[in-house]
Amino acid sequence: MKPKLNNGEMHKGSEELYVTLFPFPQDSHFDDKVQDDDKQREHWTNKREYILSMIGYAVGLGNVWRFPYLAYKNGGGAFLIPYVVMLVVAGIPLFFLESAVGQFCSQGPINVWRAVPILQGIGVAMVLVSTIVSIYYNVIIAYSLYYMFASFQSTLPWSKCFSWADASCGTAPIDICNITGLPVTNLTMENGTCPAENIFTIPAQSPSEQYWDRVALQRSSGIDDTGPVVWHLALCLLLGWIMIAAALYKGIKSSGKVVYFTAIFPYVVLFILLIRGVTLEGARDGIEYYIGSQSNMTKLGEAEVWKDAATQIFYSLSVAWGGVTALSSYNKFHNNVFQDTIVVCLTNCGTSIFAGFAIFSILGHMAHVSGKHVSEVAKAGFGLAFIAYPEALVKLPVSPLWSILFFFMLVTLGLDSQFAGIETISTCLVDANPGFFKSKRPLITVVTCIILFFLGLPCVTRAGIYWVTLMDTFVASWVLLIAGFLEIVGFFYIYGGNRLIEDIEMMIGKKSFWFWLWWRACWFFITPTIILVILIWSLSPFVAPTYGDVEFPTWGLALGWCMALFCIIWIPVIAVCKLVRAEGSLWKRVKSLCSPSKDWHPFLDVHRGERYAEHSHHGMSTFSPPQPNVAVIANTNL
């Protein structure tokens, strides 16, 4: 817009003065950075930082310790077929949806529900899940930090049964005489032979297993026996939170720089471990068990395999946590979010497969040296990361070096995911009241980290591993499935599939009918059906979680359900509160709350176009330069 004189003609000198006073591009399609100068909302410094942050968020500890085990357990190479299928029909569609809505409105996982206000509780549930997961996820980082520091010794402390071990520590089974309870050698006691019927054999615990339980965790007998804080873990936990607070102190402007290292370094280590692993004797056996000729194609006929593939895809991509939406909200409006989705999802799944080769090549060597089958050394979860793999590292030349690299890799993998989790919390707080919180972003980050540190202290007591297992089982499971299912229902069924597609085309340009046919099929039927089936299957029948052979008491299970319910309950509670506060008949209230609010639109006016033109007067980012006093300009002899 240009100021006009009363006769409708622009004075040449007036135009020059206007351009000097208000140096905005006259083309309506100027880059976001122009209005970004007003500091309305942060943007990623460049595309690389966003991609690396998103990859770091999606690629986490589960890629290293969960996927390789699932592949081995479910038929090796055969598992890749359901894994890729579930990636295409469930993982990518949900990731694309979350990235698109976050980028479209430049808001976090709570405010994006301005599109369907009655379902805003879904965003609250996602943020609560991210908060609870951040509490115990940093404890796992603390475990990795402790093992990394412990590796700075010429002899790895879990290489042998040292003074901290008990009588069951060793590599061979131990015979016990049940009369005295004392170990016997060659079935003899001091004064004679122990009767054969009184002898029983107990399996030995490896040094790495006892080190994990007796030294690192100082694990108690159960969640009832809390015991004192394990101070070396508490200090590592504090260090973890300090690193996160430092990286996020200035928001994405600082975390975007840190991810250049934390997102790339794990690939360097995995590549080094793979090269070292495949040169070891027995490595081929490990790879054969993982994804080689021993693949069992008959496993494809088992429904359990498809369930495991879908579950791994769902959790590995970190969808329904709120982080994907939060990170995407800092993108430029016309960023090609579809292209980013494909890059991040394929990189994430490729990392899982690549990590499996690095892990199982060394486990194969371990099995060869110990004379065991790979099946006896392959474990899931904590067992792989802190028992089986450390034991394998002991058998490598210059074992401390490989141990330091491995656990430092786990630290960087965990930090990337934590960055996005804390960023999700901060983004929602700032979006809730940008006028008050935006200038206090560093303080919000520090206070959040301090609070979560203290909330995590029960997880570094002697019963800490039980709390970690409990929260991981109940919070990071069914709640995510419910949120993911309702998310698709909300945006595609209630908000409207056609409207959603038109919004996305405003950002990435027009696409063909055939392009959208696939995404319509996924969002309308395939993806929500798969999520619903997994959810029902996971809950029926319910199997109570355990840690090893330790079962949780009734009150512990009840507490777990309460944590899950605490996250989910906000979905109906917020819906009811909004219905009560709305005006009109019940039908009118429901209808109005199922329609986008006046605040649902692209963040900047320049991007709203005709579809959202009526919203252009809302928000501080409106491009309507002050009208100069044309009479004054007209009278100047410029």
C-alpha positions, 0 to 999 in steps of 0.5 A: 500500500502506498499513501495517496494524495487527495487527488489520488496520485502519488507524489514522487518525493512522498514515495521516496520519503515513505520508503525511507520511513517504512522500508518494507517490500512492496510485494506482498510475498516478502520473506518471513524475515522482514516481519521477523525483525519485529521479534514476533516469533522466533524462527530457525536460523536455517533449515539445517538446524531444524532438520538436525533438531528434528532428527535428533528428536526422533532418533533416540535411545530406542533406535539403539537398544530396542529396534535391533532386539525387536528385529532379532526377536521377530524374524530378523530380516523378515521384520523389515517388511512389516516395519517399512509397511507401518512406516508408510501407513502409520508413521509418516502420515501422523508425522506429516500431520503434526508438522504441517499444523504446527508450521501452519499456525506457528503455535505449540501443541496446545494452541494448534487446537484453536482449529478444534477448540473442544479437543484442546485437552489433547494438546495438554495431554501431550505436554503432560506426557512430555513432562513426565517422560522428561523426568525419567528420560534424563535419568537414563542419560544420567546412567549413561553419564555414569558409565561413561565416567566409569570407563575412564579406567585402564580396566573396565570396572565390570570386567571382573568380579571385584570386591562389590560382587557376591558369591553368584558372580561369575561366568559358570553355573554354581552348585549349591547344597540346600542343607547349609546353603553354602557353595560346594566344590565337586559336590563335596563339603568340608566333612563329606559329600553333599547328598545328590538330592540336596544339590541344585544349580543356580545360574551365575550372574555376569560381572556386568550384570552385578555391576549394573545392579549392585554398583551403578543402581545399588538396586533395592528389592522392590519399589517398596524399599526406596532406600537413600539417594544414590549420589553418583547418579544424582550428580550425573542427573544434575549434570544432565539438567545443567547441559540441557539448560545451557543448550536451551537457555536462548531457545532454538537460537542456542539449541540449533547450534548444539544439535550440529554436534549432538545430532551428528556425533552418534552417526560417527560413533555408530560408523566407528563401532560398525567398522570395528565390529565387522572385523571381529571374529564371530561378527558374521554370526551376530549379523546373521542372527540380526538380519541375515540368512537366518531370517524367519519369513514365517514370522510374517504370519504372526500378528504379534510381529506386525504389532511390534513393528507398528508400536516401534514406528509410532514411538520411534518417530516421537509422534503424539508427544507434542515435540514435532508440532513444537519444533515445526512451529518455528519454521518459515511458513512456506517451508516444504514440510512434506519434504522434511517429513520424508527426510526425517522419517527415512533417516530415523528408520535408516538409523535404526537398521544401521544401529542394528548392524553395529550392535549385533556385530559386536554381540556376535563376537561376544557370543563367539568368545563366551561360547554362547548363542547370540540369543543368549546375549541379546537382550532388550532395553536396559539389558542391552545398553547397560549389561550385554553391550558393556560385557561385549565391550570388555572383550575388545582391545582397548576396551575403555576407548570403545566404552567411552565412545558408546556411552557418550553416544548414548548421552548425545542421543538422549540429549537431543530428545530431551531438548525437544521435550523441554522445548515443548514445555517452554513453547506452550508456556510462551504461546499461552502468554507471549507478552509476559513470558517471551522476554523471560524465556531463559528463566522459564527454561532454567526453572523448568529444568530445576523443577524436573531435576527435583522431581527426578530424584526418586528415580535415582534412589535405590528403587529408582529403576522401578520408578523409571519402568513404571512411568515408561510403561504407563505414561509413554504407551497408551496415552500416546496411542489415545492422543494420536488417534484423537489427533487424526479424528480431530483434524481430519473428521472434525476440522475437515480433510478438505480444509486441512489439505487447503491449509497445507497447500497454502504452505507448500503449493498446489498438489495433484489429486493423486498426491492427496488421494494417498494422504486422504486414505491414510488420514481417513481410514488406514492410520487411525485404524492401525492405531486403534487396533494397537491400542486395543491389543495393548490393553487386552489382555493387560500384562502387569509390568515387571523389572526382571523377576521383580513384580510391582505391588498393587499400589504401584500398579494403581499409581501407574494407572493414575499417572496415565489417567492424569494425562488423559483426563484433561481431554474430557475435562477441558471439553466439558469446561468449554461447553459450560462456558459457551453460549447458546443451546447444547447443539450450538455450543458443540458446533461452535467448539468444533469449528475453528476459533477466530485465532486459528490462522497463519501467524503473519498477515501476509500469509493469510490470503483470502481464506483468512483475510477476516483475521488480518486485523488480529495479532501483533504481526499485521503488516499495516504501516502507519499512514503518514500525514499526507498533507505534510508530505505534500507540502514538502519540497522533496 
